[in-house]
Amino acid sequence: MRAFLLLLSLLALSHGKVFVAKWQEAVTPLMVDYVKRSLQKAEKEGGTLFLLELNTPGGLESSMREVVQEFQRTPLPVVVFVWPPGGRAASAGAIITISADIAAMAPGTNIGAATPVQMGGERMEEAMKEKVMQDMLAFVRSIAKEKGRNAEVVERMVKEAISLTPEEALREKVIDLIATDKTELLKGIEGKRVKKHGKEIVVKTQGVQVVEVQKSLREELLSLITNPTLAYLLLLIGFYGIFFELYNPGAIIPGTVGILCLLLGLYGLGIIGINWLGLLLVLAGLLLVVLELITPTFGGLAIAGALALALGSFILISPDSPYGDIPISVITTTVLLTLAFFFFAGRLGLKAQQLKKMLGTEELIGTQGEAYTDFVNGKGKVLVRGEIWNAVSSQELKKGDAVVVEGVEGMVLKVRKV
């Protein structure tokens, strides 16, 4: 029996694996990272087909192009399935769908409305709008021609923002098939021929092992900030915070919040990558805790720095890195030790600030010495800390008497007998 089960597993493995990724958010740099990681995992672990279940309102054009480039780079046949029912592949999502080797939709979904718009919804100048439009039209024509899709209808998605039902998209040759679920989809694409990198690949889906690629913890965390609208707002908050700090030095909180929001906003808009974000957050965290030592804020900068250090350390290294990721236990321990150290240093700083400040000759007040000469008419000389000073006293003092400094008037000490 054991030998029979082993034979069955070997037969299943001989048919390869289908790796399934799911994306139901905006097209952002995080989607690019997720698709890259999923494809690399499929390529390394013997995948024969990559399936992306997609439901998105669209997003950043730069991120869309990176996803398309990944589809073109990989040697694996790529299937994009607009799912679940009620979902959509709008705007950038529509172009991602038609760029797949096989495009499919579930009943009750829609595809289209791919007209480019400017971040924040502002109207573009006519000249710039025309340039962007022509660039996008050339891009989608190229994709449609390569994948054998209806270039005229795809262009109308961009120019006229039309949106199609699954039936309309299939009739107009924008997609390849309609399927109610993943199982029906895999049956429907069995035996299809796909041209990839100059080779013809026959898709095999019967008896394959299906591997789900889940989001990592850091991807779940970063998905909160990669919505284009939120990223745009974070960027503005970052600029406002830094601007306020420059005009009101010492406010601390606006500058700290501004730096963190600026970095998160830059990542959310695709200006910096995830590894750069992690590195810059770590550096910002170290900078903030150093500033806590220079300009004590009773722990404010230390806490902000520790949070930035923790977040940066958490997202710096991918969990699929060949060198391994940083364990959460190590990050947590490091952050707690950092907080403990700076709380301790802050307490010492507070005590030091509460001490009476004494500069120059004022440090001599309370210091004991001895009369160096007899005092005549209340005047004489004293030896204090190995130095001879002129001194005055309301008491009669003889040479060798122990004295204590009560005050300083210029370079003359006021003393009394101990």
Order of alpha helices (4+ residues) and beta strands (2+ residues): alpha-beta-alpha-beta-alpha-beta-beta-alpha-beta-beta-alpha-alpha-beta-alpha-beta-alpha-beta-beta-beta-alpha-alpha-alpha-alpha-alpha-alpha-beta-beta-beta-beta-beta
